[in-house]
Amino acid sequence: MVRHCLNISCKQRKEIADDLKTIYQASTVELAERNLGVFAVKWDGSHPSIAKSWRNNRERIIPLFSYPEYIRKAIYTANAIESLNMSLRKVTKNRGHFSSNEAMFKLIHLALKNISEKWAMPIRD
């Protein structure tokens, strides 16, 4: 969701990203909601859709706070599905076309094998 909100072309992207961190890195739901209110006051004039998006997706964000902080960090810093899709797109895009479906499946199989080796990232602390 953060990446979607930062899909803006403005000079304030880093500042907005830092302000969003105060929401999803908050220690409690109450603090996250308070930080969302501060964010909304600050950015509603220039980017009202961002705070609105976070409010509308509240039910998707709240479960994050039921996990311990070290697990939450692993959740919001490593979106496995997006990473996998990006890696597969990169592999297939560089080929242009395939001589057969079997050739494509072989390439995807090898790519998945290489990707899975990189996923052996332990959770710190």
Phi, psi and omega per residue, in radians:
M1 nan -0.623 3.124
V2 -1.091 -0.772 -3.130
R3 -1.058 -0.695 3.097
H4 -1.085 -0.728 -3.119
C5 -1.210 -0.458 -3.129
L6 -1.595 0.141 3.088
N7 -1.417 1.006 -3.111
I8 -2.247 2.642 3.098
S9 -1.858 1.585 3.113
C10 -2.636 2.827 -3.139
K11 -1.312 -0.220 -3.057
Q12 -1.639 0.193 -3.053
R13 -0.971 -0.811 -3.123
K14 -1.127 -0.714 3.134
E15 -1.140 -0.703 3.100
I16 -1.141 -0.744 3.129
A17 -1.068 -0.739 3.111
D18 -1.109 -0.695 3.114
D19 -1.193 -0.631 3.094
L20 -1.161 -0.584 3.107
K21 -1.039 -0.600 -3.140
T22 -1.148 -0.360 3.121
I23 -1.438 -1.033 -3.018
Y24 -1.409 -0.197 3.053
Q25 -1.761 0.126 3.127
A26 -1.095 2.652 -3.095
S27 -1.362 -0.408 -3.140
T28 -2.397 2.864 3.087
V29 -1.100 -0.724 -3.118
E30 -1.065 -0.756 3.121
L31 -1.161 -0.675 3.104
A32 -1.080 -0.756 3.136
E33 -1.161 -0.662 3.079
R34 -1.111 -0.768 3.123
N35 -1.148 -0.585 3.066
L36 -1.129 -0.686 3.083
G37 -1.095 -0.744 3.099
V38 -1.119 -0.742 3.107
F39 -1.038 -0.807 -3.107
A40 -1.076 -0.746 3.128
V41 -1.089 -0.719 -3.083
K42 -1.252 -0.700 -2.957
W43 -1.936 -0.072 -3.111
D44 -1.054 -0.504 3.134
G45 -1.181 -0.771 -3.069
S46 -1.742 -0.493 -3.107
H47 -2.454 1.153 -3.074
P48 -1.156 -0.431 -3.082
S49 -1.212 -0.436 -3.090
I50 -1.205 -0.926 3.129
A51 -1.095 -0.664 3.115
K52 -1.081 -0.712 3.128
S53 -1.090 -0.730 3.125
W54 -1.167 -0.666 3.103
R55 -1.171 -0.740 -3.120
N56 -1.176 -0.475 -3.126
N57 -1.802 0.392 -3.101
R58 -0.929 -0.738 -3.104
E59 -1.108 -0.442 3.118
R60 -1.455 -0.421 -3.074
I61 -1.544 -0.687 -3.052
I62 -0.956 -0.747 -3.134
P63 -1.020 -0.433 3.107
L64 -0.993 -0.630 -3.066
F65 -1.352 -0.098 3.097
S66 -1.413 -0.194 3.126
Y67 -1.652 2.715 3.033
P68 -1.089 2.752 -3.037
E69 -1.019 -0.696 -3.114
Y70 -1.178 -0.521 3.069
I71 -1.317 -0.703 3.127
R72 -1.029 -0.704 -3.139
K73 -1.072 -0.710 3.110
A74 -1.143 -0.585 -3.127
I75 -1.249 -0.843 -3.045
Y76 -1.481 -0.135 3.105
T77 -1.797 -0.241 -3.079
A78 -2.363 1.589 3.090
N79 -1.548 1.763 -3.000
A80 -1.084 -0.689 -3.099
I81 -1.152 -0.795 3.125
E82 -1.123 -0.694 3.123
S83 -1.112 -0.751 3.123
L84 -1.104 -0.834 -3.141
N85 -1.061 -0.735 3.137
M86 -1.097 -0.748 -3.125
S87 -1.140 -0.733 3.116
L88 -1.189 -0.670 3.089
R89 -1.078 -0.728 -3.135
K90 -1.084 -0.750 -3.125
V91 -1.161 -0.792 -3.080
T92 -1.335 -0.556 -3.121
K93 -1.147 -0.649 -3.117
N94 -1.200 -0.340 -3.122
R95 -1.486 -0.501 3.139
G96 1.442 -1.173 3.118
H97 -2.540 2.886 -3.116
F98 -2.139 2.556 -3.138
S99 -1.258 -0.466 3.120
S100 -2.762 2.942 3.066
N101 -1.122 -0.621 3.135
E102 -1.077 -0.709 3.109
A103 -1.088 -0.721 3.121
M104 -1.123 -0.791 -3.129
F105 -1.109 -0.642 3.099
K106 -1.119 -0.762 3.132
L107 -1.108 -0.775 3.131
I108 -1.124 -0.689 3.103
H109 -1.046 -0.832 3.138
L110 -1.125 -0.694 3.115
A111 -1.100 -0.769 3.122
L112 -1.099 -0.654 3.107
K113 -1.092 -0.790 3.126
N114 -1.172 -0.701 -3.133
I115 -1.128 -0.736 -3.094
S116 -1.119 -0.517 3.092
E117 -1.186 -0.566 3.132
K118 -1.338 -0.303 -3.085
W119 -1.439 0.133 -3.137
A120 -1.418 0.685 -3.112
M121 -1.421 2.039 3.094
P122 -1.309 2.702 3.043
I123 -1.401 2.200 -3.108
R124 -1.247 2.663 3.099
D125 1.096 nan nan
